[in-house]
Amino acid sequence: MHPNRRAVIAGAALLPLSAGPLKRRAMAEKAQFSGLLRRPIPSSGETLPVIGIGTSRRYEVEPTPEKIAPLREAVQRFVALGGTVIDTAPSYGTAEDVLGLILSQDGLREKVFLCSKVGTPGREAGAAEIARSFQRMKTSVIDLIAVHNLIDPDANLATLRDLKAQGKIRYLGATVWRDSQLADLEALMTRETLDFIQVNYALDDRSAAARILPLAKERGTAVMVNVPFGRDRLFKAVQGRALPPWAAEFDCASWPQFFLKYVLAHQAVTCPIPGMAKVAYVEDNLGAARGRLPDAAQRTRMEALVDAL
């Protein structure tokens, strides 16, 4: 378990009696037997569960049975609970190879909405990188491939359109991960038709809400959110602090759910993709996809709480 997350989960035990063990148990039992919230991909109407898995760093392990075993357990649990979206990239070390090994067993590939990226400039080089992704993940179809970090979007989008026309990919898009890229992403979204974007957005990183998220809503573009925990900044900020009792008003039982429910409460967001390398993370994070989401007033209260830390 990540040390920051471990400390945050331990801090949740400090919840006041108003959100005591019986209430938490009732919330957990209710969540266990309710389905995951789903949202549509605007370009097709296909719906996706609103929490996915991101594989950066955590799935970059040596592709041996011993190293893969806990990751396989996490993916199996994720799918069993109704999750489908898994996001990766060629630049994530061995993550594509690891996913290929995991998804090739137990019929998992057919149950997963598989996403990757292309991050090499040049039409031929980009196409070659994409071909390797198919090989590494042992699949004939990848649901979504996005232009990674806006690298050579003209060449790479042309390749992706060809692959989509051939039925080798189902959706295409573009990704960024830092605020300095938002202006370029906005320009690309304005001139191109994209099925998806992927953008950084978190309770302590709200810049995308100013122009990118409204534009995605206007353009009919699905939004995946990377680093919804602010690269662990949020865990560090609340370490040792009890979850506020008013979080129960939107069926929130942990700090990770608090952060994810804030992101999901923006109606332009389709699916945040936090890293999940352990079964415990999967079970906790998917709790954010159940029950109520914070309303506008509650989101403002959440912002004020984090801004004051």
MOGIJO-V39486 format. One record per pair of residues at least 24 apart in sequence whose ideal C-beta (glycine too) atoms are under 7 Angstrom apart, sorted by the first residue. I is the first residue (numbers start at 0). J is the second residue. Records with the same first field share a line. If there is no record, write none. Layout:
I: J, J
This chain:
0: 277, 279
3: 231, 234, 235, 238
4: 234
6: 238, 239
7: 234, 237, 238, 254
8: 253
10: 238, 239, 240, 241
11: 242, 253, 254
13: 241
14: 241, 242
15: 241, 244
17: 244
18: 244, 247
23: 252
26: 250, 252
27: 252
30: 286, 289, 290
33: 289
34: 81
35: 81, 285, 288, 289
36: 288, 289
38: 269
40: 170, 194, 221, 269
41: 219, 220, 221
42: 194, 219
47: 83, 84, 112, 269, 270
48: 81, 82, 83, 84, 288
49: 263, 270, 288
50: 82, 259, 270, 271, 284, 285, 287, 288
51: 82, 84, 85, 86, 270, 272
52: 77, 85, 86, 272, 275
53: 86, 225, 272, 273, 274
54: 85, 86, 87, 91, 94, 98
55: 91, 274
56: 274
57: 274, 276
58: 91, 94, 97, 98, 276
59: 91, 92, 93, 94
60: 93, 97
61: 93
62: 93, 96, 97, 100
67: 97, 100, 101
69: 276, 277
70: 97, 101, 276
71: 101
72: 278
73: 275, 276, 277, 278, 281
74: 101, 107
75: 105
76: 278, 281, 282
77: 275, 281
78: 107, 110, 111
80: 281, 285
82: 285
83: 110, 111, 112
84: 112, 114, 270, 272
85: 111, 113, 114
86: 114, 223, 272
87: 114, 115
88: 115, 116, 118, 147
89: 115, 116, 118, 128, 131, 132
90: 118, 147
95: 132, 135, 136
96: 135
98: 136
99: 135, 136, 137
102: 136
103: 137
108: 138
112: 142
113: 138, 141, 142
114: 142, 143
115: 141, 144
116: 144, 145, 147, 174
117: 144, 146, 147, 155
118: 147, 148, 150
119: 150
120: 150, 151, 154
121: 151, 154
122: 154, 157, 158
125: 151, 154, 155, 158
126: 158
129: 158
140: 167
141: 168
142: 169, 170
143: 168, 169, 170, 172, 195
144: 168, 171
145: 171, 172, 173, 174, 195, 197
146: 173, 174
147: 174
148: 174, 175, 176
149: 173, 175, 180, 183, 184, 187
152: 187
156: 191
170: 194, 195
172: 196, 197
175: 199
176: 225, 226
178: 206
181: 206, 207, 211
184: 211
185: 210, 211, 214
188: 214, 218, 220
193: 220
194: 220, 221
195: 220, 221, 223
196: 220, 222
197: 223, 225
198: 222, 224
199: 225, 226
200: 224, 227, 262
201: 226, 227, 228, 229, 233, 258, 262
202: 233, 258, 261, 301, 302, 305
203: 229, 232, 233, 305
204: 229
208: 265
212: 265, 267
213: 267
215: 267
216: 267
221: 269
222: 267, 268, 269
223: 269, 270, 272
224: 262, 268, 271, 272
225: 272
227: 258, 259, 262, 271, 273
228: 258, 273
233: 258
236: 305, 308
237: 308
243: 304
248: 297
249: 291, 292, 293, 297
250: 289, 290, 291
252: 286
253: 283, 286
255: 283, 284
256: 283, 286, 287
259: 284, 287
260: 287, 292, 293
261: 293, 298, 301
263: 287, 292
264: 292, 293, 298
